[in-house]
Amino acid sequence: MATGNLASVVVAVDGSEESMNALRWALDNLRLRPDGELVVLHVQQPPNIAAGLNPAPIPFGGPSGVEVPAFTQAIEAHQRRITQAILEHALKICSEKNTEVIVGDPKEKICEATANRNADLLVMGCRAIGPLQRMFLGSVSNYCINHVGCPVVVIKGT
């Protein structure tokens, strides 16, 4: 799918290996214009009490044994450690240093960032979640496909 007409490509990454596969796919299959940019985007969930009671593990071999955060400041620090681990892993995959972190609902913020950059393409991974979980949580990739103003490539998980 190599093309030389892409000026801006956004690749959304999270803590999943599927999103890293999407980044690898974009690097292997897309060719940007000489003045084009590839942006690695990560959206952090805003701090909430549930994250404080049951914090997410830090992915891709990030530090373990980190104290369980109990207050907003500690929750934010924990989320920054998660984001740092995700972006460090993404930067091992690509040498591009153009990364962006946004705090908010991933569905809305990915669409918003893609529109703000006038992206020509959005690339993202898709985890194989069950129909019940999808019904209650929704699918970020499905939401983006239906709400973003550019083509979307979804790299499915196994």
C-alpha positions as CSV (number, residue, x, y, z in Angstrom):
1,M,0.0,0.0,0.0
2,A,2.9,2.4,-0.4
3,T,1.9,5.8,-1.5
4,G,3.9,9.0,-1.7
5,N,1.0,11.4,-1.4
6,L,0.4,11.1,2.4
7,A,1.2,14.3,4.2
8,S,0.1,13.3,7.7
9,V,-0.4,9.9,9.2
10,V,-1.6,9.4,12.8
11,V,-0.9,6.0,14.4
12,A,-2.8,5.5,17.7
13,V,-1.0,3.4,20.3
14,D,-2.0,2.0,23.7
15,G,-0.7,-0.7,26.0
16,S,-1.6,-3.5,23.5
17,E,0.6,-5.4,21.2
18,E,-2.0,-4.9,18.5
19,S,-1.3,-1.2,18.5
20,M,2.4,-1.8,18.2
21,N,1.7,-4.1,15.3
22,A,-0.3,-1.3,13.7
23,L,2.8,1.0,14.1
24,R,5.0,-1.7,12.5
25,W,2.5,-2.0,9.7
26,A,2.5,1.7,9.1
27,L,6.3,1.9,9.0
28,D,6.6,-1.1,6.7
29,N,3.8,-0.2,4.3
30,L,3.4,3.6,4.0
31,R,5.5,6.1,2.3
32,L,5.0,9.7,3.1
33,R,5.6,12.8,1.1
34,P,9.1,14.3,1.7
35,D,7.5,16.9,3.9
36,G,5.1,14.4,5.5
37,E,4.9,13.4,9.2
38,L,4.1,10.3,11.0
39,V,2.6,11.0,14.5
40,V,2.5,8.4,17.2
41,L,-0.5,9.3,19.4
42,H,-1.3,8.0,22.8
43,V,-4.4,9.0,24.7
44,Q,-4.3,8.7,28.5
45,Q,-7.6,8.1,30.3
46,P,-8.3,10.9,32.8
47,P,-7.6,10.0,36.4
48,N,-10.5,8.3,38.2
49,I,-11.2,6.5,41.4
50,A,-11.3,3.1,39.8
51,A,-7.8,3.5,38.5
52,G,-6.7,4.4,42.0
53,L,-8.2,1.3,43.5
54,N,-7.0,-1.1,40.8
55,P,-4.2,0.5,38.8
56,A,-3.3,-0.9,35.4
57,P,0.0,-2.8,35.1
58,I,2.8,-0.9,33.4
59,P,3.1,-2.6,29.9
60,F,6.1,-3.8,28.0
61,G,8.4,-4.5,30.9
62,G,7.9,-1.2,32.7
63,P,8.8,-1.0,36.4
64,S,6.9,-3.3,38.7
65,G,6.6,-3.1,42.4
66,V,5.3,0.4,42.1
67,E,3.3,1.5,45.0
68,V,-0.5,1.4,44.4
69,P,-1.6,5.0,43.8
70,A,-4.3,6.2,46.2
71,F,-4.8,9.9,45.4
72,T,-5.2,11.9,42.2
73,Q,-1.6,13.1,42.1
74,A,-0.4,9.5,42.6
75,I,-2.8,8.2,40.0
76,E,-1.6,10.8,37.5
77,A,2.0,9.8,38.2
78,H,1.2,6.1,37.7
79,Q,-0.5,7.0,34.4
80,R,2.5,9.0,33.3
81,R,4.7,5.9,34.0
82,I,2.3,3.8,31.8
83,T,2.4,6.3,29.0
84,Q,6.2,6.5,29.2
85,A,6.5,2.7,28.9
86,I,4.1,2.7,25.9
87,L,6.0,5.5,24.1
88,E,9.4,4.1,24.9
89,H,8.2,0.8,23.4
90,A,6.8,2.6,20.3
91,L,10.1,4.5,19.8
92,K,12.0,1.2,19.9
93,I,9.9,0.2,16.9
94,C,10.3,3.5,15.0
95,S,13.0,6.2,15.1
96,E,10.4,8.9,14.6
97,K,10.4,11.3,17.6
98,N,7.1,12.9,16.8
99,T,4.9,11.7,19.6
100,E,1.8,13.2,21.2
101,V,0.1,12.4,24.4
102,I,-3.5,13.6,25.1
103,V,-5.6,13.1,28.2
104,G,-9.2,12.2,27.7
105,D,-11.6,9.6,26.2
106,P,-9.6,7.7,23.6
107,K,-12.5,7.5,21.2
108,E,-13.1,11.2,21.0
109,K,-9.5,12.4,21.4
110,I,-8.1,10.2,18.6
111,C,-10.8,11.6,16.3
112,E,-10.1,15.1,17.5
113,A,-6.3,14.8,17.1
114,T,-6.7,13.3,13.6
115,A,-8.9,16.2,12.5
116,N,-6.7,18.8,14.1
117,R,-3.7,17.5,12.1
118,N,-5.7,17.2,8.9
119,A,-4.4,13.7,8.8
120,D,-4.7,11.8,5.5
121,L,-4.8,8.4,7.3
122,L,-5.4,7.0,10.8
123,V,-3.8,3.6,11.6
124,M,-4.7,1.7,14.7
125,G,-4.8,-1.8,16.2
126,C,-7.9,-3.7,17.3
127,R,-8.0,-6.1,20.2
128,A,-10.3,-9.1,19.9
129,I,-12.8,-8.3,22.6
130,G,-16.0,-10.3,23.1
131,P,-19.4,-9.1,22.1
132,L,-20.5,-8.5,25.7
133,Q,-17.5,-6.4,26.5
134,R,-17.9,-4.5,23.2
135,M,-21.5,-3.8,24.0
136,F,-20.7,-2.2,27.4
137,L,-17.3,-0.6,26.6
138,G,-17.6,0.0,22.9
139,S,-14.9,-0.4,20.4
140,V,-12.4,2.5,20.0
141,S,-11.6,1.4,16.5
142,N,-15.2,1.1,15.5
143,Y,-16.0,4.5,16.9
144,C,-13.1,6.1,15.0
145,I,-14.0,4.4,11.7
146,N,-17.5,6.0,12.0
147,H,-16.4,9.4,13.3
148,V,-13.0,10.4,11.8
149,G,-12.9,12.3,8.5
150,C,-10.1,10.4,6.8
151,P,-9.5,6.7,5.9
152,V,-8.8,4.4,8.8
153,V,-6.6,1.2,8.6
154,V,-7.3,-1.2,11.4
155,I,-4.8,-3.9,12.1
156,K,-6.7,-6.8,13.8
157,G,-5.3,-8.9,16.6
158,T,-5.0,-12.6,16.5
